[in-house]
Every structure is written in structure tokens, then in C-alpha cells.
Amino acid sequence: MCGKAFIQRCDLKTHLRSHTKEKPYVCEECGMVFTQSNTLKIHLRTHTKEKPYACEICGKRMAHKGSLNEHLRIHTKEKPYVCEVCDMAFTQRCTLKRHLRTHTKEKTHVCDICQKGSAIKWYKSAFTCPCKRKK
């Protein structure tokens, strides 16, 4: 199909699913489907609330190892994601991505009431659309 080679047969089988879109692993809680059993296992933590990864500095627990690594940057002050326009640095890639919209003036979210555009989701930010603020 794409010419990629794998040493392990199981890795080839898993990779082929990216072409066939086969998702044989189904979450019995919500019906989401996955190409790999391990991805389903990690997803199940959203239902069980299991948080096996703990920060050695403050004790905060995480469901995902990647979330723990991201969290540790709060303590280390590491900011690996740097804006190429203004050199501002961020701990998370998604925060850099959101910041970049300030340079492009891209408005990806629109208020359902007044149609005012914003670079961030109204409902997920501390900022509320002016038309929804209590007077």
C-alpha cells in the first residue's frame, strides 16, 4: 500500500488499519472505536477516573503520561514551544497554536448570539462574549 516496512508482523497489522480504517476495539461504555487495544485501555481511564501517574513534586495525579510530562513544565518552567513571530514561549503546543492566532487575526469561533468572532472558544475561556455578560 504505502511501502512502509516493519520487523514485527503485529506492527504491520496495526499500521494497515490506518489504511483500511478498521477499528476493532470498541469501548463498551460509550461506543468509541479504536485501531489499537492499548488506545482503548488508555481511553477507559476517562470512564474509570483512574490516574496512575503522579507528579513527584506536588502529588497531582494524571490519567496520561503525556499529561504528567506537560504538567512537570509548571515546576521546571520549561517552555519548549516558541512563537516564531514574537519569541513568546509556552509550555504547551496548543497554547502556542492559540497564541499564533493573535498574529494572523484568525477568528475560529463565533458567538451563537451576536456572531462576534474570537480566536478562542467562548465557553472554555475566562473571557465571555460581551453580549452574554450580566449587566
Beta strands, then each sheet from edge to edge (+ up, - down):
strand 1: 25-26
strand 2: 33-34
strand 3: 53-54
strand 4: 61-62
strand 5: 81-82
strand 6: 89-90
strand 7: 109-110
strand 8: 117-118
sheet 1: 1+ 2-
sheet 2: 3+ 4-
sheet 3: 5+ 6-
sheet 4: 7+ 8-
end
